[in-house]
Amino acid sequence: MTDIKKNRKTTIYDLAQLTGISASAVSAILNGSWKKRRISPGRAEQVMRIAEQQGYTVNRQASLLRSRKSGVIGMIVPKYDNRYFGAIVEKFEAMARARGLFPFVTCTSRDPDLELEAARNMLSWQVDWVIATGATQPDKITQLCVQAGVRSLNLDLPGTLAPSVISDNYAGAKALTSRILDNVMRHKGSALPLVFIGGRGSDYNTRERLRGFLDAHSDYRVVVPDACLLPCGYASEKAETALADFCSGPENQLNGLFVNSTISLEGVLRELSRNRTTAQPLPPLGCFDWDPFVTLLNRNIDMVKQDVPKMLEAAFTLIDMDNTTPEIVQIPPLHVKA
């Protein structure tokens, strides 16, 4: 037997030359499927011994391509900047590890191109599942997964091509709006239109929350002017600017606020504090999101806490059942009084 030159890595073809058998037979021995090829134990032992002597190491990615499952599960998240997505990632990792899976998480900053790049990278590592959380283009991610033969699931924002687990945005928003309107009635003697601020009008969650917001007003026989609808995005700076612009309108009345996330709430509170003294009370407020530190700001803010444990339990139930049927599972959110 002649040693392979040490200035390059040993390949399967080198081992085939050294052992006098075909490269496919060497591959079968190294990946453990040699019994199916009716290769003798003695020959298998010989090849493995020579491979070890030559310093041959199995390529991890190539091995994954030959196996049916990698034991890796991927999650794409849009942001790490609030408790909601942080809680999702923490719960996801714990539940994945409890099932003997390795969690692979990446953040894409709500950038559609980064989402697809992240999905492609996960697929190159042969993940068993891709969970797209709050993705701007969930169906495009699913299409990539289908092409690669990998299962996918949507969390927080739904798609049409894979199962989705989301909060019940409509019912949660309608109930929250009703509570804010009740507070307005207590303070001003009648129900008056609220301002809806934050979120993107193009995404499913914001559309459903707007629908619940408007239907709650309808129940109180209150008409909401178009000027009160401010789905300006999720950045706190955009919420701050949008509220400042609204308040500068001479005909606009700030009776109360429905804020679409704690990120938007940061901008709202900056703008409100700029134009109020500490002695002035905040207008009735509600936020479709939750953070315990809000209690330090004001004890009269109503909040909706999305039920992350139940959302992840529903997601992993679908994964455990290997269920890829496109359907939307809605989890009721929780009401929290700050």
N, C-alpha and C positions, 0 to 999 in steps of 0.2 A: 504494500500500500504506500503510495506517495503522498506526502503532505501537500495540501493546497498552499499556494503562496500566501504569506502572512500580510501582504500589503492590500488585501481586499477581503470583503466578507465572503464566507462560504455560502454557496447556494445549494438548492435541492439538486441542481444538475451536476454540481461537483460531487455531491454525495452519491448520485447515481453512477458516476464514472468510477468512484472509489470502490463501490460495493458490487458493481456489475449487474445492477437491476435497473429497471426503468424509473424515470423521474416520478411518474404517477404512483408507482409502488412505494417509493421513498416517501412521497407526500402522504399516502395512506397510513404508513407506519408512524409518521410523526404526528398526524392528527388523530391517531387512535382508532382508525377504521380498518386496520389491516386484516382483522379476522374476516370481515365481509369479502375481502379479496382472496381469501384462502391462502394467505401468506403464512409460512410456518413460524412458530414462536422463536425458533432458533435464528431465522433470518431477520425477524423483527428486532430481536435483541442485538444482533450484530450491527444493524443499521443505526440503532439508537446509541450504541457504544461508540461507533465511528463518528456520529454526529457530535457527540459530547467531546470526543478527542479533538475534533476540528473546530470547536468553539461555535458550533451552529446554534443560533437562537431563533425560536419561532417568531415570525412577524405577527404582532398582536392584531393588526387590522385584517391581515389575511385570514387569521384564525376566525375572527368574527364573521367574515364573509362566508365561511364554511359552516358556521353554526347557525342554528335556528334562533337562538336568543342570546343576547349579550348580558342581560341583567342590569342594563343601564336604562334609566327613564329620564327624559329631558323635559324641562319647563322653560318657556320663554315668558318673561315678565316685562311690562312696560316701564316700570319705575320702582325704585326702592325708597321713595321720598315720603311715604306715609305709612301709618300702622297697618292699614288694610293689606297692601301688597307684601309688607314685611311679615305679617301673620300668615298669609297664604304660603309664602316660601318656607317659613319655619314648620308649619303643619305638613306641607308636602314632603319635606325632607324626612321628618320623623316617620310619616306613614310609609314612605318608600323604603326606608331602612328596616322598618318592622317586617316588611315583606321580602327582605333579602335583596333589595334592589339598590343600585347606586344612583343617587339623584344628581343630575347635571343641570344647573340653573344658569341662565344668562339674561342680562337686562338689555333692552333694545331702545329705550328712550322714546317710545311711541313713533319710531322711524320705520315706515313700511319696508324700506330697502334692508335695514338692519334685521328686521324680523325674518325676511326670506333668507338672508345670509346666515343667520343663526340656525334656522331650520336645516339648511343645506349642510352646515358643519355638524349638527347633531346626527343627521342621517349618514354622514360619512363615517361616523363611529358606530353605526348600526344600533342606535338606541331601539328599545322595544316599543316605546310609546313617545310621542311628543305632545305635551300639554301646552296649548297656546293660551296664555292668560292675558286678557285685555288687549288682544291683537287687533290692529287696524284692518288687516286683511286675512281673517281666519280661513276663508275658503282657499286662498292661494297657498297657504301653509298646508292645508289638507291635501290639495292636489299634488304638491311635492311629495308628501308622505305616501300617498297612494301609488305614485310612480315608483317609489322605492320599496313598496311592500311593507310599509310601517304604519301602525295604527296611530290615530291622533284623536285628541279631545280638546274642546274649547272650554275655557273657564272664564267667568266674569262677563265676557262679551260673546254672543253666540255666532255660529256659522250655520250654513245650510247643508254641508256635506259630511259632517261628523257630529257625534253627540256633544251637547253643550250643557254645562251646569252654571246657572246664573242666579243672582238674587231676583226676587219678585219685585222688579223696579216699579211697576205700575202701582201695585197695591201699597207698597212701602211709601211711595211718593204721595199717593192720595191721602193716606192716613196721616203722614207728617204735615201735609198742607192743611188738613182739617184742624190739627192741633194748633198750628200757627194762627189760623183764622180765628179760632176760639180765643186765643190770647189777644188778638187785635180787638175782638168784640168786648173783652173784659176791660181793655184800656181805653177804647174809643167809643164804645156803645153800639157799634155796628160792624159788620164784616166789610172790609175794604180790600181792594186788590193788592196782592203781594208782588214783589219783584222776584223773578226766577233768575239766578245768576250762576254761571259756570257750566262746564261741560261743552261737548261738541254736538251741534244739531245734526251732524251726519252719523253719529253712532247710535246704536240700538238703545243702550241704557239711557242716554239723555232723552231720546225721543219718547221712551216709555215713561220716564219721570215727568216730562213735560205733559204727557197725556194725563197722568194721574193728577198733576198740579192743576190743569185746566178743568178736569172733571170734578175735582173737589170744589173749586170756585163755582162751578155750575150748580152743585148741590146747595150752595149758599146763595144762589141767585146773584152772583157777582160776576160782572164782565171784566176780563183782563185786557187792558190796552196792549197793543203790540209793543209799545215802548217799554213795557215791564218785563219783556222776555229777552234775556241777555245771555244766551249760550255762547260765551266768548272764548271758550277753551278752558283748560285746566290750570294753566300757569297763574300763580297768585298775582303777578304783575298785571295780567290781562283783566282779572276780576277787579283789581283796585282801580284801573283806568276806566273800565266799563261802568262801575258804580259812580265814580267821580263825574263822568259824562252824564249819567242819568240824573244825578243830583243837581247838576248845573242847569238842567232844563227848567224853566220857570213854571211850567204846568205840571211837572212830575212830582208826585207825592210818595215819600218813602214810608209806607204804612207798616211794612214788615218784609222779611226776606226769607226765601227758600234758597239755600246755598248748596250747590251740587257736589261738593267735596271739601275735605278739610284743607286741601291745598288752596282752593278758591277762598275758603273762609279766612285764611291768613291775609289775603289781599283786601277782603271786605272789612275786616277788623282794623287794618291799617287806615283805610279810608274813613271809616266811622270815627276812629280815635282822633284823626286829624281835625275833624270838624265838631268835636264835642268835648266838653269838660268832663272831668271825672264824676261830677255831680249829676250829669245828664244821663238818664237811662238809655240803654240800647233799644232800638225798636224790636218788636217780637221777631225772634230768629229761629230757624230750623236748618239743620244740615244733614244731607244724605251721606253721612260718614260719621266716624266716631273717633274721639281722642279723649282720654280721661283728664288731660290738663285743661280742657275747656271749662271745667268746674271752677278753676282759678280765675277765669275771665268773667263769667256770668253764670248764675245758677238758673237762669230762665231760658237757656238755649235747649231746644228739643233736638235730639239727634237720632239718626237711624244707624244701627250697628249691623253690618252685614255678617251673617252667621257663618264665619269661615270654617269652623270645625264641621258643620253639617254639609257645607259645600264640598269640602275635600272628601268627606265620607261618601257622599253621593258619587263623586268622581272616581274614587277607588273602587266603589262597588261596580261601576261600569267596566273599569279596567280588569277587576278580578273575574268578571263574567265574560271578558273578551267581547264586550258589546260595542259594535261600531255603527249601530243604527242611528241615522241622523234624527235626533229628538232633542227637545229643550226641557231640562229638569229645572224647575224654579224653586228656590229655597226662600221661605219667608224671612225677611230681616227682622231685627229686634228694635223695639223703641227704648231709648235711653234718655232720661231726663238729667240734664247736666246739673 
